[in-house]
Amino acid sequence: MKRYIYITSLLLAVGMISADDHKGEGKKMEKAKSHPNFLLTPKECKETKEAIGGLLLMSDKIWKEVEKHSEHYGKEWTEKEWAKASFIASTAADYSTVYDVWCKDMLAMRAKMAMKKKMKEKKDD
């Protein structure tokens, strides 16, 4: 279990550390970065979404383990595992809020702009 938490923490930390390394992304990204509401790039949003899925899977796995083995290992073990599952689920909820606020609308807007561009190209043909 500790290994899963460690791996997830590393994945999340890599996303945060690499947030400053965007030198080759061009003028559009620099313009976007200067916007006061800019926080995450589309790549970082994707990584956040994947991390949320990983955290939810970990939490669900622990939950199922507790349900399966709670009588065998006793009350103390069960409470400890419930606390782990709760913490991981809470962390996933926090990251879901970040994704919802900073990524969801941005990605929807990018998709909408791409569709408009395709429609315009079809009209021009």
DONU-676586 format. One record per atom (N, C-alpha, C): residue number from 0; residue in three letters; atom name; x, y, z. Coordinates in steps of 0.2 Angstrom, whole numbers, plus 5000, padded with zeros to 4 digits. Atoms other than C-alpha are relative to their C-alpha. Layout:
<pts>
- pos	code	site	east	north	up
- NUM	ALA	CA	X	Y	Z
...
</pts>
This chain:
<pts>
- pos	code	site	east	north	up
- 0	MET	N	5004	4994	5000
- 0	MET	CA	5000	5000	5000
- 0	MET	C	5004	5006	5000
- 1	LYS	N	4996	4994	5000
- 1	LYS	CA	5014	5012	5004
- 1	LYS	C	5003	5001	4994
- 2	ARG	N	4997	4999	5007
- 2	ARG	CA	5021	5009	4987
- 2	ARG	C	4996	5003	4996
- 3	TYR	N	5005	4996	5004
- 3	TYR	CA	5005	5015	4979
- 3	TYR	C	5000	5007	5001
- 4	ILE	N	5000	4993	4998
- 4	ILE	CA	5005	5030	4989
- 4	ILE	C	5006	5004	4998
- 5	TYR	N	4994	4998	5002
- 5	TYR	CA	5023	5033	4985
- 5	TYR	C	5000	5002	4993
- 6	ILE	N	5000	4999	5007
- 6	ILE	CA	5021	5031	4967
- 6	ILE	C	4995	5006	4998
- 7	THR	N	5004	4995	5001
- 7	THR	CA	5006	5042	4966
- 7	THR	C	5003	5007	5002
- 8	SER	N	4997	4993	4998
- 8	SER	CA	5015	5056	4976
- 8	SER	C	5005	5002	4995
- 9	LEU	N	4995	4998	5005
- 9	LEU	CA	5029	5055	4964
- 9	LEU	C	4997	5002	4993
- 10	LEU	N	5003	4998	5006
- 10	LEU	CA	5018	5056	4949
- 10	LEU	C	4997	5008	5000
- 11	LEU	N	5003	4993	4999
- 11	LEU	CA	5009	5072	4956
- 11	LEU	C	5006	5005	5001
- 12	ALA	N	4994	4996	4999
- 12	ALA	CA	5026	5079	4961
- 12	ALA	C	5003	5002	4993
- 13	VAL	N	4997	4999	5006
- 13	VAL	CA	5033	5077	4944
- 13	VAL	C	4996	5005	4996
- 14	GLY	N	5005	4995	5003
- 14	GLY	CA	5018	5087	4937
- 14	GLY	C	5001	5007	5002
- 15	MET	N	4999	4993	4997
- 15	MET	CA	5021	5101	4949
- 15	MET	C	5007	5002	4998
- 16	ILE	N	4993	4998	5001
- 16	ILE	CA	5040	5101	4946
- 16	ILE	C	5001	5002	4993
- 17	SER	N	4999	4999	5007
- 17	SER	CA	5039	5101	4927
- 17	SER	C	4995	5006	4998
- 18	ALA	N	5005	4994	5001
- 18	ALA	CA	5026	5116	4928
- 18	ALA	C	5004	5006	4998
- 19	ASP	N	4996	4994	5002
- 19	ASP	CA	5040	5128	4926
- 19	ASP	C	5004	4999	4994
- 20	ASP	N	4996	5001	5006
- 20	ASP	CA	5049	5120	4911
- 20	ASP	C	4996	5000	4994
- 21	HIS	N	5004	5000	5006
- 21	HIS	CA	5039	5126	4896
- 21	HIS	C	5003	5005	4995
- 22	LYS	N	4997	4995	5004
- 22	LYS	CA	5052	5135	4886
- 22	LYS	C	4998	4999	4992
- 23	GLY	N	5001	5001	5007
- 23	GLY	CA	5048	5127	4869
- 23	GLY	C	4993	5000	4997
- 24	GLU	N	5007	5000	5002
- 24	GLU	CA	5029	5130	4868
- 24	GLU	C	4998	5005	4996
- 25	GLY	N	5002	4995	5005
- 25	GLY	CA	5029	5145	4858
- 25	GLY	C	4997	5006	5003
- 26	LYS	N	5003	4993	4998
- 26	LYS	CA	5021	5163	4859
- 26	LYS	C	4993	4999	5003
- 27	LYS	N	5007	5000	4997
- 27	LYS	CA	5003	5157	4862
- 27	LYS	C	5000	4998	5007
- 28	MET	N	5000	5002	4993
- 28	MET	CA	5008	5148	4878
- 28	MET	C	5003	5005	5004
- 29	GLU	N	4997	4994	4996
- 29	GLU	CA	5018	5163	4884
- 29	GLU	C	4994	5005	5001
- 30	LYS	N	5005	4995	5000
- 30	LYS	CA	5003	5174	4880
- 30	LYS	C	4995	4997	5005
- 31	ALA	N	5004	5003	4995
- 31	ALA	CA	4992	5162	4890
- 31	ALA	C	5002	5000	5007
- 32	LYS	N	4997	5000	4994
- 32	LYS	CA	5004	5161	4904
- 32	LYS	C	4999	5007	5003
- 33	SER	N	5001	4993	4997
- 33	SER	CA	5002	5180	4906
- 33	SER	C	4993	5001	5002
- 34	HIS	N	5007	4999	4998
- 34	HIS	CA	4984	5178	4908
- 34	HIS	C	4999	4999	5007
- 35	PRO	N	5000	5001	4993
- 35	PRO	CA	4979	5180	4926
- 35	PRO	C	4996	4994	5003
- 36	ASN	N	5003	5006	4998
- 36	ASN	CA	4968	5164	4926
- 36	ASN	C	5004	4994	4998
- 37	PHE	N	4996	5006	5002
- 37	PHE	CA	4982	5153	4919
- 37	PHE	C	5003	4996	5006
- 38	LEU	N	4997	5004	4995
- 38	LEU	CA	4987	5139	4930
- 38	LEU	C	5004	4994	4998
- 39	LEU	N	4998	5007	5003
- 39	LEU	CA	4989	5122	4921
- 39	LEU	C	5000	5000	4992
- 40	THR	N	5000	5001	5007
- 40	THR	CA	4994	5118	4903
- 40	THR	C	4995	4994	4999
- 41	PRO	N	5004	5006	5001
- 41	PRO	CA	4983	5105	4894
- 41	PRO	C	5004	4993	5002
- 42	LYS	N	4996	5006	4998
- 42	LYS	CA	4997	5092	4897
- 42	LYS	C	4999	4999	5007
- 43	GLU	N	5000	5001	4992
- 43	GLU	CA	4997	5095	4916
- 43	GLU	C	4992	4998	5002
- 44	CYS	N	5007	5002	4999
- 44	CYS	CA	4978	5094	4915
- 44	CYS	C	4998	4993	4999
- 45	LYS	N	5000	5007	5002
- 45	LYS	CA	4979	5077	4907
- 45	LYS	C	5003	4996	5006
- 46	GLU	N	4997	5004	4995
- 46	GLU	CA	4991	5071	4920
- 46	GLU	C	4996	5001	5007
- 47	THR	N	5004	4999	4994
- 47	THR	CA	4980	5078	4934
- 47	THR	C	4994	4995	5000
- 48	LYS	N	5006	5005	5001
- 48	LYS	CA	4965	5068	4927
- 48	LYS	C	5002	4993	5001
- 49	GLU	N	4997	5007	4999
- 49	GLU	CA	4976	5052	4926
- 49	GLU	C	5001	4999	5007
- 50	ALA	N	4998	5001	4993
- 50	ALA	CA	4982	5055	4944
- 50	ALA	C	4993	4999	5004
- 51	ILE	N	5006	5001	4996
- 51	ILE	CA	4964	5057	4950
- 51	ILE	C	4997	4993	4999
- 52	GLY	N	5002	5007	5001
- 52	GLY	CA	4959	5040	4942
- 52	GLY	C	5004	4995	5004
- 53	GLY	N	4996	5004	4996
- 53	GLY	CA	4974	5032	4950
- 53	GLY	C	4998	5000	5007
- 54	LEU	N	5001	5000	4993
- 54	LEU	CA	4970	5038	4967
- 54	LEU	C	4993	4997	5001
- 55	LEU	N	5006	5003	4999
- 55	LEU	CA	4952	5033	4965
- 55	LEU	C	5000	4992	5000
- 56	LEU	N	4999	5007	5000
- 56	LEU	CA	4957	5015	4960
- 56	LEU	C	5004	4998	5006
- 57	MET	N	4997	5002	4994
- 57	MET	CA	4969	5014	4975
- 57	MET	C	4995	5000	5006
- 58	SER	N	5005	4999	4994
- 58	SER	CA	4955	5020	4987
- 58	SER	C	4995	4994	4999
- 59	ASP	N	5005	5005	5001
- 59	ASP	CA	4943	5007	4979
- 59	ASP	C	5003	4993	5002
- 60	LYS	N	4996	5006	4998
- 60	LYS	CA	4956	4993	4981
- 60	LYS	C	5000	4999	5007
- 61	ILE	N	5000	5000	4993
- 61	ILE	CA	4958	4997	4999
- 61	ILE	C	4994	4998	5003
- 62	TRP	N	5006	5001	4997
- 62	TRP	CA	4940	4998	5002
- 62	TRP	C	4998	4992	4999
- 63	LYS	N	5002	5007	5001
- 63	LYS	CA	4937	4980	4994
- 63	LYS	C	5004	4996	5005
- 64	GLU	N	4995	5004	4996
- 64	GLU	CA	4952	4973	5004
- 64	GLU	C	4997	5000	5007
- 65	VAL	N	5003	4999	4993
- 65	VAL	CA	4944	4980	5020
- 65	VAL	C	4994	4996	5001
- 66	GLU	N	5006	5004	5000
- 66	GLU	CA	4927	4972	5016
- 66	GLU	C	5001	4993	5000
- 67	LYS	N	4998	5007	5000
- 67	LYS	CA	4935	4956	5012
- 67	LYS	C	5003	4997	5006
- 68	HIS	N	4996	5003	4994
- 68	HIS	CA	4947	4954	5027
- 68	HIS	C	4999	5003	5006
- 69	SER	N	5001	4996	4993
- 69	SER	CA	4940	4965	5041
- 69	SER	C	4999	4995	5005
- 70	GLU	N	5001	5005	4995
- 70	GLU	CA	4934	4950	5051
- 70	GLU	C	5007	4996	5002
- 71	HIS	N	4994	5004	4999
- 71	HIS	CA	4951	4941	5049
- 71	HIS	C	5005	5004	5004
- 72	TYR	N	4994	4996	4997
- 72	TYR	CA	4963	4955	5054
- 72	TYR	C	4998	5004	5006
- 73	GLY	N	5002	4996	4994
- 73	GLY	CA	4953	4964	5067
- 73	GLY	C	4998	5007	4999
- 74	LYS	N	5002	4993	5000
- 74	LYS	CA	4946	4981	5072
- 74	LYS	C	5005	5005	4999
- 75	GLU	N	4995	4995	5001
- 75	GLU	CA	4962	4990	5073
- 75	GLU	C	5003	5001	4993
- 76	TRP	N	4998	5000	5007
- 76	TRP	CA	4968	4985	5056
- 76	TRP	C	4995	5003	4995
- 77	THR	N	5005	4997	5005
- 77	THR	CA	4951	4989	5048
- 77	THR	C	5000	5007	5001
- 78	GLU	N	5000	4993	4999
- 78	GLU	CA	4951	5006	5056
- 78	GLU	C	5006	5004	4996
- 79	LYS	N	4994	4998	5004
- 79	LYS	CA	4968	5009	5049
- 79	LYS	C	4999	5001	4993
- 80	GLU	N	5001	5000	5007
- 80	GLU	CA	4964	5004	5032
- 80	GLU	C	4994	5004	4998
- 81	TRP	N	5005	4995	5002
- 81	TRP	CA	4948	5014	5032
- 81	TRP	C	5003	5007	5000
- 82	ALA	N	4997	4993	5000
- 82	ALA	CA	4958	5029	5036
- 82	ALA	C	5004	5001	4994
- 83	LYS	N	4996	4999	5006
- 83	LYS	CA	4970	5026	5022
- 83	LYS	C	4995	5001	4994
- 84	ALA	N	5005	4999	5005
- 84	ALA	CA	4955	5024	5010
- 84	ALA	C	4997	5007	5000
- 85	SER	N	5003	4994	5000
- 85	SER	CA	4947	5039	5016
- 85	SER	C	5005	5006	4998
- 86	PHE	N	4995	4995	5001
- 86	PHE	CA	4963	5050	5015
- 86	PHE	C	5001	5000	4992
- 87	ILE	N	4999	5000	5007
- 87	ILE	CA	4966	5044	4997
- 87	ILE	C	4994	5002	4996
- 88	ALA	N	5006	4998	5003
- 88	ALA	CA	4948	5047	4992
- 88	ALA	C	4999	5008	5001
- 89	SER	N	5000	4993	4998
- 89	SER	CA	4949	5064	5000
- 89	SER	C	5005	5004	4995
- 90	THR	N	4995	4997	5004
- 90	THR	CA	4965	5068	4990
- 90	THR	C	4997	5000	4993
- 91	ALA	N	5003	5000	5007
- 91	ALA	CA	4956	5063	4974
- 91	ALA	C	4995	5005	4999
- 92	ALA	N	5005	4995	5000
- 92	ALA	CA	4942	5074	4978
- 92	ALA	C	5003	5007	4999
- 93	ASP	N	4996	4993	5000
- 93	ASP	CA	4954	5089	4981
- 93	ASP	C	5002	5001	4993
- 94	TYR	N	4998	4999	5007
- 94	TYR	CA	4962	5086	4964
- 94	TYR	C	4995	5000	4995
- 95	SER	N	5006	4999	5004
- 95	SER	CA	4945	5084	4956
- 95	SER	C	4998	5007	5000
- 96	THR	N	5002	4993	4999
- 96	THR	CA	4941	5101	4962
- 96	THR	C	5005	5004	4996
- 97	VAL	N	4995	4996	5003
- 97	VAL	CA	4957	5108	4955
- 97	VAL	C	4999	4999	4992
- 98	TYR	N	5002	5002	5007
- 98	TYR	CA	4953	5099	4938
- 98	TYR	C	4994	5004	4998
- 99	ASP	N	5006	4997	5002
- 99	ASP	CA	4936	5105	4938
- 99	ASP	C	5000	5008	4999
- 100	VAL	N	4999	4993	5000
- 100	VAL	CA	4941	5123	4941
- 100	VAL	C	5004	5003	4995
- 101	TRP	N	4995	4998	5004
- 101	TRP	CA	4956	5125	4931
- 101	TRP	C	5001	4997	4993
- 102	CYS	N	4999	5004	5006
- 102	CYS	CA	4955	5112	4917
- 102	CYS	C	4994	4999	4996
- 103	LYS	N	5006	5002	5004
- 103	LYS	CA	4938	5107	4912
- 103	LYS	C	4997	5006	4995
- 104	ASP	N	5003	4995	5005
- 104	ASP	CA	4932	5124	4905
- 104	ASP	C	5005	5001	4995
- 105	MET	N	4995	4998	5004
- 105	MET	CA	4949	5127	4897
- 105	MET	C	5000	4994	4994
- 106	LEU	N	5000	5005	5005
- 106	LEU	CA	4949	5110	4888
- 106	LEU	C	4993	5000	4996
- 107	ALA	N	5007	5000	5004
- 107	ALA	CA	4930	5112	4883
- 107	ALA	C	5001	5006	4995
- 108	MET	N	4999	4994	5004
- 108	MET	CA	4935	5129	4876
- 108	MET	C	5005	4998	4994
- 109	ARG	N	4995	5002	5005
- 109	ARG	CA	4950	5122	4866
- 109	ARG	C	4996	4995	4995
- 110	ALA	N	5004	5005	5004
- 110	ALA	CA	4938	5108	4859
- 110	ALA	C	4995	5004	4995
- 111	LYS	N	5005	4996	5003
- 111	LYS	CA	4925	5121	4854
- 111	LYS	C	5004	5004	4994
- 112	MET	N	4996	4996	5005
- 112	MET	CA	4939	5132	4845
- 112	MET	C	5002	4995	4994
- 113	ALA	N	4998	5005	5005
- 113	ALA	CA	4945	5116	4836
- 113	ALA	C	4994	4999	4995
- 114	MET	N	5005	5002	5004
- 114	MET	CA	4928	5112	4830
- 114	MET	C	4998	5006	4995
- 115	LYS	N	5001	4994	5004
- 115	LYS	CA	4925	5130	4824
- 115	LYS	C	5005	5001	4994
- 116	LYS	N	4994	5000	5005
- 116	LYS	CA	4942	5129	4815
- 116	LYS	C	4998	4995	4994
- 117	LYS	N	5002	5005	5005
- 117	LYS	CA	4936	5113	4806
- 117	LYS	C	4994	5002	4996
- 118	MET	N	5006	4998	5004
- 118	MET	CA	4919	5120	4801
- 118	MET	C	5002	5006	4995
- 119	LYS	N	4998	4994	5004
- 119	LYS	CA	4928	5136	4794
- 119	LYS	C	5004	4997	4994
- 120	GLU	N	4996	5003	5005
- 120	GLU	CA	4940	5125	4784
- 120	GLU	C	4995	4996	4995
- 121	LYS	N	5005	5003	5004
- 121	LYS	CA	4925	5115	4777
- 121	LYS	C	4996	5005	4996
- 122	LYS	N	5004	4995	5004
- 122	LYS	CA	4916	5131	4772
- 122	LYS	C	5005	5003	4994
- 123	ASP	N	4995	4998	5005
- 123	ASP	CA	4932	5137	4763
- 123	ASP	C	5001	4996	4994
- 124	ASP	N	4999	5005	5005
- 124	ASP	CA	4933	5121	4753
- 124	ASP	C	4995	5000	4995
</pts>
